[in-house]
């Protein structure tokens, strides 16, 4: 069993390092320019240095220190490692946000430059009526922070859970941990795809079928990832805790992502098509398809957590 844990530890560290190669490269590129000039030119600014570089740094630190964290905190190791990951993330994030980006003699906070990239293209901004750079509007960061914290919590949950499983020879949570691993791997994969493709948005608020499909999947998986996280915490408890609460958490997380999009897009949402399903309902920005996405996120979480708790629920029912 000790050999199993050692292999798991080496593998987890290696995977985190490999996944974080590009974010860490971005860190060195930005810091080299900043230390040399006191700012970063737009040409030397890699896309999405925030929040993914701080996420990578936080996860590398937590995963590498997991044996020490587990030894010191035992049953509280998940809480301790989650707090450590979140604190390191915010320290790095806030530090990077204070760096300035210079383009055409204009000096902007890094966060404002990142906002312009996140929204996508100047054409999109003009289509929705926003200025190209939304300076002094930190509200959009709720969007990034939600993604970042959920990735950190989910990955830490997997690493800490398997550490405990191998060290204590307790395999009772193996199924929810595997479910969490699958969900967070898919979500991180979608985040990486979004970084390099922006989900193929076409420069207008009315996006293509491919772009709409990818965005819907992203929102659903985002909610499911957090829902499964909550489900793994309450695994084996009564149905209301192990199934219903995760479903509610998934729905709330997906709604929060939509709110982040509304903030990012100045009260508007990308339109996935034309017709009844896709038109905003009355004066609100949400369309029927948006409510369907929210429902599917909750329903998917419900069935996943119901499935992984099936034996325990059945036993409790009999008793």
HELIX and SHEET records of a PDB file:
HELIX    1   1 UNK A    2  UNK A   19  1                                  18    
HELIX    2   2 UNK A   21  UNK A   37  1                                  17    
HELIX    3   3 UNK A   42  UNK A   44  5                                   3    
HELIX    4   4 UNK A   49  UNK A   73  1                                  25    
HELIX    5   5 UNK A   74  UNK A   76  5                                   3    
HELIX    6   6 UNK A   77  UNK A   97  1                                  21    
HELIX    7   7 UNK A  110  UNK A  119  1                                  10    
HELIX    8   8 UNK A  122  UNK A  128  1                                   7    
HELIX    9   9 UNK A  138  UNK A  140  5                                   3    
HELIX   10  10 UNK A  141  UNK A  168  1                                  28    
HELIX   11  11 UNK A  174  UNK A  197  1                                  24    
HELIX   12  12 UNK A  198  UNK A  200  5                                   3    
HELIX   13  13 UNK A  209  UNK A  233  1                                  25    
HELIX   14  14 UNK A  239  UNK A  239  1                                   1    
HELIX   15  15 UNK A  240  UNK A  244  3                                   5    
HELIX   16  16 UNK A  245  UNK A  264  1                                  20    
HELIX   17  17 UNK A  288  UNK A  308  1                                  21    
HELIX   18  18 UNK A  310  UNK A  318  1                                   9    
SHEET    1   A 3 UNK A  40  UNK A  41  0                                        
SHEET    2   A 3 UNK A 100  UNK A 103  1                                        
SHEET    3   A 3 UNK A 106  UNK A 109 -1                                        
END                                                                             
